[in-house]
Amino acid sequence: MPRINFTHEEKGGSKFVLKPGVYEVCLVDFKWGTSEGAKTKGAPVLHLKLETHEGSWVFDQLIFHPSTAWKASAMLRCFGLEFAEGQEIDLNDELLHTIVGRSWGNIRVKNEEYQGKVLNRLESYLPTRSSEPAPVDPF
């Protein structure tokens, strides 16, 4: 009998490539980092790992810079968190843990080629939620 090292994680990416369209996802993991981009160097970055009902992953990152603040708001609305216009909040581990593995939201996925591989890329967070998986758009 062959021996294996049991793991839930597949190495190297998105598990499988999704067709472009709308998918319901759950935030399954996050980690903090620092931006190395020319315009955003030194800004905090939140790396997100989202999982679909189909079991595929979609990765995103939120860079905390004045030019990209809208994206963090869109992500929070996607998972059902609403705040008053202009309200300042602390997007911290405590707040993120309220949605990790607990809330589902809809995103639009596109495909992007990177180093010869086609990857799932988040195109946009959608502000609607449902208890049923979102229908998949045919191309």
ABEGO torsion letter per residue (X at the ends): XBBBBBBABBBGEAGBBBBBEBBBBBBABBBBBBBABAAABGBBBBBBBBBBAAGBBBBBBBBBBAAAAAAAAAAAAAAGBBBBBGBBBBBBAAAAAAABGABBBBBBBBBBBBGGBBBBBBABBBABBBABBBBBBBX
